[in-house]
Amino acid sequence: MDFFIIFIAAVFVNNIVLAQFLGICPFLGVSNKVSTALGMSGAVVFVMSISGMVTYLLYFYILVPAGLEFLKTITFILVIAALVQMVEIILKKMSPALYQALGVFLPLITTNCAVLGMAILALGLEHNSLLKAVFFNASNAIGFGVALVLFASIREQLELADIPKGMKGVPINLLVAGLLSLAFLGFTGLV
């Protein structure tokens, strides 16, 4: 039951983009096409899940016993950077088109505050365990993906809509992002 609540809370109630406002840069930057949004979502799910596991192990089995808890931020950034490099190499070999579509936003996962934020927040979970920390990170990454794909699909439809000239581009995108955030606010109280 604990894992179900973590999943529902992470994806709908406390969505990292729409409720906690983490990861806004890739949310706005990579949401032009659904296909690109799906690729970015997959990369973020992979990086957040693996980084959740590695950072948990590093923190509780190396940093805490050595009394070096104050090094968690820099350690976590290094782990995330290494994982992003790995994803970048894999995408470049396996899917050059997706690699090109993601462009500068793929290396920006390294500095994505959502990835670092979830790694740090996973350490403070009640009755913390490695499995729970990894599941928490993966659930939040899926929540990021849901928000990103929803926003990308709305943006694709907006390209076909008759929008006043002054509202085209950034203004309508920010308005839609705000409305999407309000829509997810409706899930508050679910868990």
HELIX and SHEET records of a PDB file:
HELIX    1   1 ASP A    2  ILE A    8  1                                   7    
HELIX    2   2 ALA A    9  VAL A   13  3                                   5    
HELIX    3   3 ILE A   24  GLY A   29  1                                   6    
HELIX    4   4 VAL A   34  LEU A   58  1                                  25    
HELIX    5   5 TYR A   59  LEU A   63  3                                   5    
HELIX    6   6 VAL A   64  ALA A   66  1                                   3    
HELIX    7   7 GLU A   69  LEU A   71  5                                   3    
HELIX    8   8 LYS A   72  MET A   94  1                                  23    
HELIX    9   9 PRO A   96  LEU A  102  1                                   7    
HELIX   10  10 GLY A  103  PHE A  105  5                                   3    
HELIX   11  11 PRO A  107  ILE A  109  5                                   3    
HELIX   12  12 CYS A  113  ALA A  122  1                                  10    
HELIX   13  13 LEU A  130  LEU A  158  1                                  29    
HELIX   14  14 LYS A  165  MET A  167  5                                   3    
HELIX   15  15 VAL A  170  LEU A  185  1                                  16    
END                                                                             
